[in-house]
């Protein structure tokens, strides 16, 4: 399966590099990153591959993603990220509000269109998606326990979560290829974003060299070595947190999640390395290797998607589509009001809906240097997820009774 995914990625990149002809026109309308995601999804749906049996996604998520974050952060200008301003936070919080509001709106709309869909304990299952779409898997699991969600109902909403969230990610990747038109529509000020990209590109140009085998091995040593260190530190940290008083409710902040700590450590070490001589590794292609790791992650995310999941309870997917549409609509409105770039809207959304596993993917669709912004916002989502989902669950229970 890894060979199939590698062949897909290689084919997409080779065709996307054609300077003229059919492929030049094709990729004018269809972003290459979107195909890297959709082709494995189609193969999985058709049964050519079986993403549910593969161990590739956990490996890509737990090892390639942290390594990519380290290598993408090595060349970053942290001060420039801070100077991006408050609009990124505003769009992220708007995305959170959109998920909460979308739950209530979709519940009421489906009660009018197809009451059976939201009858009984459906509202309980909806709380798990709220947790997943604001925070992540840990928040989703927390809501399952808090609202006593039946295992069958939980499984149905996991399918809705995966399909709708992945469809939304596809929409964001498609929009990324049209960022210029969107930013003209909102009248966005791109000064800070362009300055950050320009500084990274200038640094790359000044320090660029033809990488030797030694360079490549050192880049891999830094990326995978720091990932190994992050894994090593995660165990003792979780043991220490587990020894703290239960009444502190640290689980509510996702502080008991191993993936949370791996991402935090990898990003932190990567940013710290950007202040050292390790930054010169960017000239040997550190971010290029990191981007390659991210693209493998994209392909493994795609192969988790199965359109056949619509068969079990198709009306639940309409509920999910209405829900995510409210989220997207609110983001569009806020982007227009505050003249935010598409980058802030897309990353603010994916930091909620996809979390740290895919927010940097969407961010890097705009520029590899922007991947850390997605991670930083996603970490904020972990902290808000349980509270936002719990409040939404209480409101849904009021609507259902």
Protein Blocks (a to p, Z undefined) as FASTA:
>chain_A
ZZmmmmmmmmmmmmmmpggdjllmmmmmmcfklmmmmmmmmmmmnomacfklpcklmmmm
mmmmmmmmmmmmmmpcfklmmmnojmlmmmmmmmmmmmmmmmmmmmmmmmmmmmmlmgcj
lmmmmmmmmmmmmnmmmlmmmmmmmnopafklmmmmmmmmmmmmmmmmmmmmmmmmmmmm
mmmmnopafklmmmmmmmmmmmmmmmgccddfklmmmmmmmmmmmmmmmmmmmmmmmmmm
mmpcfklommmnopmbfklmmmmmmmmmmmmmmmmmklmmmmnommmmmmmmmmmmmmmm
mmmpcfklmmmmmmlmmmmmmmmmmmmmmmmmmmmmnopafklmmmmmmmmmnommlmmm
mmmmmomklmmmmmmmmmmmmmmmmmmmmmmmmmmmmmmZZ
